[in-house]
């Protein structure tokens, strides 16, 4: 079954650079950004993991953990982490999950279930294993992003999307295009204008179905 927004993120137990983890236990009561890459020791992914490593504290401020995943094994992950540190100057503190048999890749619909990859596989063979998930404390998938191999992830956008998810989680709000923390929010259509005015005060209403208000403090 294909995963969709609000699907329960499949649970799994796997070996990582931080030991054995159960994924749902790892999520705990916070958020997780799970992002995959096709192979260790590849250029784009090295820059991505360096960028993610530098943002670890910013994610932590948002009650969010990071977890990487690759089709290589733990031993290769540890060696590659040294390259990431050499490139970016920061030591990685989050786990990289080993998925040599593609079990998690298939569980998360990153590859077709019938995919067969030969020994000596290259990053091109695993090109579709390059996905980003933002998962909530309820273990539901909130955001899914897929990038081609030639385009490095934009971690600023991943952080922005996480902020938007957290700002609207369980609240009658949506975020407009290019929203940033501190910008006005859109009142959900499930709430009447009268109720919104009573609860949030003055609204900016450029169109009857676009009612903007300041974010609650």
C-alpha positions in Angstrom: 0.0 0.0 0.0 1.4 3.4 -1.0 2.1 5.8 1.8 0.3 9.1 1.9 0.0 12.2 4.1 -1.4 11.1 7.4 -0.5 7.5 6.9 1.1 5.9 10.0 4.8 5.8 9.4 5.7 2.1 9.2 7.6 0.8 12.3 10.8 -1.1 12.0 13.8 -2.3 14.0 17.2 -1.8 12.3 20.9 -1.4 12.9 22.3 2.1 12.9 25.4 4.0 13.6 23.9 4.5 17.1 23.1 0.8 17.7 19.8 -1.0 17.2 16.7 1.2 17.2 13.0 0.7 17.0 11.8 3.5 14.9 8.5 4.3 16.7 10.4 4.3 20.0 13.0 6.7 18.4 10.2 9.1 17.4 8.9 9.1 21.0 6.8 12.2 21.7 8.5 14.5 19.2 8.9 14.9 15.5 11.4 13.1 13.2 12.9 14.0 9.8 13.8 10.8 8.1 15.8 11.3 4.9 17.3 8.7 2.7 20.1 8.7 0.1 21.2 6.2 -2.6 24.7 5.4 -1.4 27.5 6.5 1.0 30.6 8.3 -0.4 28.6 10.2 -3.0 29.0 14.0 -3.6 25.5 15.4 -3.3 24.6 13.3 -0.2 27.8 14.3 1.5 26.9 18.0 1.2 23.3 17.2 2.4 24.4 15.3 5.5 26.8 18.1 6.3 24.0 20.6 6.0 21.7 18.5 8.2 24.5 18.0 10.8 25.0 21.8 11.2 21.2 22.2 11.8 20.9 19.4 14.5 20.6 21.9 17.3 17.9 23.9 15.4 15.9 20.8 14.9 16.3 19.9 18.6 14.9 23.3 19.5 11.8 22.2 17.6 11.6 18.8 19.5 12.7 17.1 16.3 15.2 14.4 15.7 17.0 13.5 12.5 17.5 10.0 11.1 19.4 9.2 7.9 19.1 6.0 5.9 21.1 4.4 3.2 21.3 1.0 1.4 24.9 0.6 2.8 25.9 -1.1 6.0 26.8 0.4 9.4 30.6 -0.1 8.8 30.4 2.0 5.6 28.2 4.6 7.4 30.8 5.1 10.1 33.6 5.6 7.5 31.5 8.0 5.5 30.6 10.0 8.6 34.3 10.9 8.8 34.0 12.4 5.2 30.9 14.3 6.2 32.8 15.8 9.2 35.9 16.6 7.0 33.6 18.4 4.4 31.4 20.3 6.8 33.5 20.6 9.9 30.8 19.2 12.2 30.5 15.8 13.7 27.3 14.0 13.1 25.2 13.2 16.2 22.1 11.5 14.6 21.9 7.9 13.5 22.3 6.6 9.9 20.1 3.5 9.4 21.6 0.5 7.5 19.2 -0.9 4.8 21.4 -3.3 2.8 18.4 -5.6 1.9 16.2 -2.7 1.0 13.5 -3.8 3.5 12.9 -0.3 4.8 13.2 1.3 1.4 10.3 -1.0 0.2 8.4 -0.5 3.5 8.4 3.2 2.8 7.6 2.8 -0.9 11.0 4.3 -1.9 11.5 1.4 -4.4 9.0 -0.9 -6.2 8.5 -4.1 -4.2 9.8 -6.1 -7.1 13.0 -4.1 -7.4 16.2 -6.1 -7.8 19.6 -4.5 -7.4 22.7 -6.5 -8.5 25.8 -6.9 -6.5 28.1 -3.9 -7.0 25.1 -1.6 -7.4 25.8 2.0 -8.0 24.0 5.1 -6.8 22.1 5.1 -10.1 20.7 1.7 -9.2 19.2 3.1 -6.1 18.3 6.5 -7.4 14.7 6.3 -6.1 15.9 5.8 -2.6 16.1 9.5 -2.0 13.1 10.7 0.0 12.4 13.0 3.0 9.6 12.4 5.5 8.5 14.6 8.4 6.7 12.4 10.9 4.8 13.7 13.9 4.5 12.5 17.5 1.4 10.6 16.6 3.6 8.6 14.1 1.7 10.0 11.1 3.5 11.2 8.0 3.1 15.0 7.7 5.3 15.9 4.8 6.8 13.8 1.9 9.5 15.2 -0.4 11.3 13.4 -3.2 14.4 14.8 -5.0 16.2 13.6 -8.1 19.9 12.7 -7.7 21.0 15.9 -9.5 19.3 18.2 -7.1 20.5 18.6 -3.5 17.9 18.9 -0.8 17.0 22.4 0.5 17.2 22.0 4.3 15.9 25.6 4.7 12.7 24.4 3.1 12.6 21.2 5.2 12.9 23.4 8.3 10.3 25.8 7.0 7.9 22.9 6.3 8.5 21.5 9.8 7.8 25.0 11.4 4.6 25.2 9.4 3.5 21.7 10.5 4.2 22.5 14.1 2.4 25.9 13.9 -0.7 24.4 12.5 -0.7 21.0 14.3 -4.1 20.6 15.9 -5.0 24.2 15.2 -7.6 25.8 12.8 -4.9 27.3 10.6 -3.0 26.9 7.4 0.1 28.6 6.1 0.1 30.7 2.9 2.7 30.4 0.2 6.3 31.3 1.3 5.2 31.5 4.9 7.8 32.0 7.6 7.5 31.8 11.4 6.0 35.1 12.5 4.0 35.7 9.3 0.2 35.8 9.4 -1.7 32.5 9.2 -4.8 31.6 7.2 -7.9 30.7 9.2 -9.2 27.2 8.2 -12.4 27.2 6.2 -13.9 24.9 8.9 -14.2 28.0 11.1 -16.7 30.7 10.3 -15.6 34.3 9.9 -17.7 35.3 12.9 -16.1 32.6 15.1 -12.7 33.5 13.9 -13.2 37.2 14.7 -14.4 36.3 18.1 -11.5 34.1 18.8 -8.6 35.9 17.1 -9.8 39.5 16.8 -9.4 41.6 13.7 -8.9 39.6 10.5 -7.3 40.6 7.1 -9.8 39.3 4.5 -8.5 40.0 1.0 -11.0 37.4 -0.3 -14.0 35.8 1.4 -12.2 32.5 1.7 -8.8 34.0 2.7 -9.0 35.2 6.3 -5.6 36.0 7.7 -4.7 36.5 11.4 -1.6 36.9 13.5 -0.1 33.7 14.9 -1.0 33.1 18.5 1.8 34.0 21.0 
